[in-house]
């Protein structure tokens, strides 16, 4: 299991969109390698709490960055079957 923290300097209006594109590309690449992924947003709203900032800074996230999302990556358990989604017309 791996967690990728995606952050950027929030000085440009497109900073969040750049991060969203990077996250989507990670999802596509992971899927192509048989790796499961999930978007996690909690750090986007808590990254400026002092305790959280101290922790993510210790992981290498620059102080002037906003966290726009995280990507959880891991191999899917083959024993767990996924339900097929039904699209309602």
N, C-alpha and C positions, 0 to 999 in steps of 0.2 A: 504493500500500500504506500502511496505517495500523495502528498498534497503540494500543489504548485500555487503560490501566492502571486497573483497578477496585480501589479501596481503601476502607477504612472504619476508624473507631476501634474497636478490638476490645473496648471496655468493656461491650458488651451481647451477650448470647448469640445474638441474631438478626443480628448484623452480617454474618456470612458469608452467611446466607440472603438478606438484602437485596441483597448484591452479586450472588449467583447469579441472583436475579430480574432485576436490572438487565442482567446479561450475556445472559440468555435473551431479554429484550426487544430488546436490540441485535441479536441473531441474527435474530429475526423481522423487525425493521425492515430490516435489511440485505438479507435474502432478498427482501422485497417490492420492493426497489429494484434487484434483479438483482446484488447484491454478495455475494461469497462471504465466509464467516467461519469462524473456528476458535478454540476455547477453548485458551488456553495457561496452564499452571499453574506453571511453574518459579519465577516470582517469589514465589509463595506460600511456598515453602520456603527461598528465598534472600534475601528482602527485608531481613533483619536482618544479613546479612553486611556488614561495614563498607564494602567497596568498592561493593557493590550499593546499599546505602543511600545512599551519597554520590551515586551516579549518579541514582537515582530521585528523590532530593530535588532534584537540579538540574533535573529535569523537572517539579517541582511537587508531588510526592507528599509530604504532610506527614510529619514525623518520627514523629508518634504514630499513624500509620496502618499497618495490616497490609494487604498486597496479597493479595486473595482470588482474583484471576485476571486474565488479559489477554484482549482480544479482537483477533485479527488480522483485518483487513478488506482486501478487494481485489477487483478484477474478475477473474472466472474466464476463463481462456484458452479461447475458443470452439473452438480446434483440438484441445483435449484432451477426449476423450469420457469420461464417467463410467460406470463399470460399475454395472449395476443390482444391488442387493443382493438376495440370495435368502434368504427367511426359512425356516428349517427347522421343520417341524411336529413 
